[in-house]
Amino acid sequence: MAIPVADSAPKSDVQVDEDVAQIAKRHRISPAIVREIMRRAGTTDRSVIEREITKGKARR
């Protein structure tokens, strides 16, 4: 069974800000909400963040 390996190089602030803007626009939520989800999840991985957004929208 293969274990997923995280990116060895951390993302720069500019890349993170671009990801935040793209995710916020795609899901029609505030960039502040995306940053809060990143902070809570402890990752900048898009798939994890989008999964959390989807779970949050299902609760509404």
Secondary structure, DSSP 8 states (H G I E B T S, - for coil): -------SS---HHHHHHHHHHHHHHHT--HHHHHHHHHHHT---HHHHHHHHHHHHHH-
